[in-house]
Structure formats: structure tokens, C-alpha cells
Amino acid sequence: MTDSSPSFTDRRVIVTGASGGVGGTLVRLFRDAGAQVIGTDVVPGEGVVACDLRDENAITDFAGQAVADLGGLDILCNVAGVQHFARLGDITAAELRLHTDVNLVAPMLLTQAVAPALVASAAAGRGGNVVTIASISATFAQPYNSVYCASKAGVLLGMRSLAIELAQQRVRVNCVSPGGIETPMPHNAARALPADIDWSLLMKSTSAFPGFMPPADVCDAVLFLASDAAKSITGTNLVVDRGVVF
Ligand SMILES: NC(=O)c1ccc[n+]([C@@H]2O[C@H](COP(=O)([O-])OP(=O)(O)OC[C@H]3O[C@@H](n4cnc5c(N)ncnc54)[C@H](O)[C@@H]3O)[C@@H](O)[C@H]2O)c1
């Protein structure tokens, strides 16, 4: 956090994917900025509330309990995600459903579950809003990544649609679309690729600033959109990708 970072004193925040690279960093930065935060993940972590986002009943239960524990909610950050590369011939219905459930269905259902609390927050002038991590894969076609790309494209447009629905209640809904971040996710995804794929297809993109970003660079964009500094921004997609060119 820098001196110019927004303050979140007394703001009540939920972060999914809290055991992961981006989610864990985001929980820490929100707390450093004065927020009360409940982090959740399917993987256990210190202070992380267990919830499997593939389970719609678990989402409802988690949302109800978290809002009760926080005494309301001002900010929902949908960060949890999965990414498994696959060639067309290797795609399974189970993998399609997994990506859709975690990357698209869960953020939509969680937003639905906490919407009344966010409406109350906005009405009280506490800035109720949602920030969802999509990806540059939501708008760029990528070989062997069709399952992930489709799920991220879905959540991006889903969230932009919800921004219009919730605008009357002054609840803002935005996305951040990162390029490569230095977390286990892209490395694990790449390791699972078969050796005989056409690597030249994967190498077609480059970025103006080389290398993966630290998670904090993406979190800074989330913090900005979640803060009052972004009070006139809704329905947007803030791309944080070091200038990717395809
Ligand atoms: N790392 C990248 O290069 C990159 C690039 C663009 C977008 N993203 C997106 O950023 C977000 C954060 O990813 P990350 O890089 O921190 O990866 P990560 O793997 O470190 O974190 C993702 C977290 O989501 C959790 N998760 C997965 N399935 C879940 C489920 N069923 N229920 C609850 N939690 C579940 C995982 O346990 C993990 O802690 C994701 O939405 C990802 O798609 C990542």
C-alpha cells in the first residue's frame, strides 16, 4: 500500500479466492487500509472461511453468514477462479462445467446473494459495489484455452449487465481483466499441456512490459474500483496486462 492508496476504514468486504495469489494479497491490502474482511476459499488458509463455490447451497449459506458476521456488506470481490488448458479433443463436459461453475456461475450467484446488503450500503452512502476478476482471456481468443476464455467472457458480460440492473440502486459493478500474474495458476495450467501441441500458436502474443506482474499490481486496480475514487465508474472492464499485443 502507498500513501495514495484509498482508505477503506470500517468498510465491510468479502473476497473469494482468499487462499490464492491475488485473493490473499487483496485480503491483506484491504485490511491494511482499514477494512473488515472475510476471505473464503475451497483450499484452507489462515483465517479463510471454507466454501466450495461449485455448490450453490454453500454459496447461499456462506453469503448469509458472512453478511451477518460483518453486520452488512459494502464490497464483494469475486477473485476465485480455475484455469486448465486443453486441446479441443481433450475437452470434457466435466471441465466445461467446472470452469463455468467457478468462473461464471459462482460470481453471479454470490452477487445475487449479497445484493440486498450492497443496496443497503449504497443507500447509506457506504459505496456498495462489486469487483470481479475476469481476464484478458475474456476478450482475446487463445489456443488451448477455449474453456477458460468462454467462462471469463461470460462473467465479463454478465457483470456488465448487472451493472445496468443495479444502477438504479446506485450499486456499482466492475471487472478487472489481468494479463499474466506471478501466481501458481498460469504455471500449473501450462505444465498440464501435452508436449505435442503447436507452441507457435501460444507464442503469438507479447507484452509491452515483459514478464508476469506481481499480484499487488492487479490488487491496486481492484482497490481503486472498489473505492469512492471510482464513484462514477460502473460497468467497466479495467485491463491490467502490461500492454499485451496479440
Ligand atoms: N494468474 C494469472 O495469470 C491470471 C491472469 C488473468 C486472470 N486471472 C484470474 O485472477 C483470479 C485469481 O487467480 P490467481 O492467479 O490468484 O490464482 P490462484 O490459483 O492462486 O487463486 C485462485 C483461487 O481460487 C480458488 N478456487 C478454485 N476453485 C474454487 C472453488 N470451487 N471454490 C472456492 N474457491 C476456489 C483456489 O483454491 C485458489 O485459492 C482468477 O479469477 C483468475 O482466473 C489470473
Ligand as a Chemical Component Dictionary entry (heavy atoms), coordinates in Angstrom:
data_LIG
# 
_chem_comp.id                   LIG 
_chem_comp.type                 NON-POLYMER 
_chem_comp.pdbx_formal_charge   0 
_chem_comp.three_letter_code    LIG 
# 
loop_
_chem_comp_atom.comp_id 
_chem_comp_atom.atom_id 
_chem_comp_atom.alt_atom_id 
_chem_comp_atom.type_symbol 
_chem_comp_atom.charge 
_chem_comp_atom.model_Cartn_x 
_chem_comp_atom.model_Cartn_y 
_chem_comp_atom.model_Cartn_z 
_chem_comp_atom.pdbx_ordinal 
LIG N1  N1  N 0  -2.625  -15.728 -12.628 1  
LIG C1  C1  C 0  -2.887  -15.222 -13.830 2  
LIG O1  O1  O 0  -2.019  -15.146 -14.714 3  
LIG C2  C2  C 0  -4.278  -14.688 -14.123 4  
LIG C3  C3  C 0  -4.475  -13.935 -15.284 5  
LIG C4  C4  C 0  -5.746  -13.404 -15.542 6  
LIG C5  C5  C 0  -6.775  -13.623 -14.656 7  
LIG N2  N2  N 1  -6.551  -14.374 -13.521 8  
LIG C6  C6  C 0  -7.672  -14.552 -12.615 9  
LIG O2  O2  O 0  -7.307  -13.998 -11.359 10 
LIG C7  C7  C 0  -8.050  -14.671 -10.324 11 
LIG C8  C8  C 0  -7.101  -15.072 -9.212  12 
LIG O3  O3  O 0  -6.213  -16.064 -9.706  13 
LIG P1  P1  P 0  -4.766  -16.327 -9.062  14 
LIG O4  O4  O 0  -3.768  -16.004 -10.092 15 
LIG O5  O5  O -1 -4.695  -15.694 -7.730  16 
LIG O6  O6  O 0  -4.812  -17.916 -8.973  17 
LIG P2  P2  P 0  -4.767  -18.874 -7.708  18 
LIG O7  O7  O 0  -4.887  -20.246 -8.251  19 
LIG O8  O8  O 0  -3.590  -18.526 -6.859  20 
LIG O9  O9  O 0  -6.090  -18.471 -6.905  21 
LIG C9  C9  C 0  -7.375  -18.914 -7.285  22 
LIG C10 C10 C 0  -8.111  -19.341 -6.025  23 
LIG O10 O10 O 0  -9.428  -19.759 -6.375  24 
LIG C11 C11 C 0  -9.733  -20.850 -5.522  25 
LIG N3  N3  N 0  -10.772 -21.711 -6.048  26 
LIG C12 C12 C 0  -10.708 -22.533 -7.114  27 
LIG N4  N4  N 0  -11.815 -23.290 -7.194  28 
LIG C13 C13 C 0  -12.609 -22.929 -6.162  29 
LIG C14 C14 C 0  -13.882 -23.370 -5.692  30 
LIG N5  N5  N 0  -14.546 -24.383 -6.283  31 
LIG N6  N6  N 0  -14.403 -22.771 -4.592  32 
LIG C15 C15 C 0  -13.727 -21.789 -3.947  33 
LIG N7  N7  N 0  -12.506 -21.346 -4.336  34 
LIG C16 C16 C 0  -11.964 -21.912 -5.426  35 
LIG C17 C17 C 0  -8.427  -21.635 -5.427  36 
LIG O11 O11 O 0  -8.427  -22.519 -4.319  37 
LIG C18 C18 C 0  -7.407  -20.529 -5.330  38 
LIG O12 O12 O 0  -7.067  -20.217 -3.998  39 
LIG C19 C19 C 0  -8.762  -15.836 -11.002 40 
LIG O13 O13 O 0  -10.099 -15.497 -11.248 41 
LIG C20 C20 C 0  -8.004  -15.993 -12.305 42 
LIG O14 O14 O 0  -8.803  -16.596 -13.307 43 
LIG C21 C21 C 0  -5.331  -14.900 -13.233 44 
# 
loop_
_chem_comp_bond.comp_id 
_chem_comp_bond.atom_id_1 
_chem_comp_bond.atom_id_2 
_chem_comp_bond.value_order 
_chem_comp_bond.pdbx_ordinal 
LIG N1  C1  SING 1  
LIG C1  O1  DOUB 2  
LIG C1  C2  SING 3  
LIG C2  C3  SING 4  
LIG C2  C21 DOUB 5  
LIG C3  C4  DOUB 6  
LIG C4  C5  SING 7  
LIG C5  N2  DOUB 8  
LIG N2  C6  SING 9  
LIG N2  C21 SING 10 
LIG C6  O2  SING 11 
LIG C6  C20 SING 12 
LIG O2  C7  SING 13 
LIG C7  C8  SING 14 
LIG C7  C19 SING 15 
LIG C8  O3  SING 16 
LIG O3  P1  SING 17 
LIG P1  O4  DOUB 18 
LIG P1  O5  SING 19 
LIG P1  O6  SING 20 
LIG O6  P2  SING 21 
LIG P2  O7  DOUB 22 
LIG P2  O8  SING 23 
LIG P2  O9  SING 24 
LIG O9  C9  SING 25 
LIG C9  C10 SING 26 
LIG C10 O10 SING 27 
LIG C10 C18 SING 28 
LIG O10 C11 SING 29 
LIG C11 N3  SING 30 
LIG C11 C17 SING 31 
LIG N3  C12 SING 32 
LIG N3  C16 SING 33 
LIG C12 N4  DOUB 34 
LIG N4  C13 SING 35 
LIG C13 C14 SING 36 
LIG C13 C16 DOUB 37 
LIG C14 N5  SING 38 
LIG C14 N6  DOUB 39 
LIG N6  C15 SING 40 
LIG C15 N7  DOUB 41 
LIG N7  C16 SING 42 
LIG C17 O11 SING 43 
LIG C17 C18 SING 44 
LIG C18 O12 SING 45 
LIG C19 O13 SING 46 
LIG C19 C20 SING 47 
LIG C20 O14 SING 48 
# 
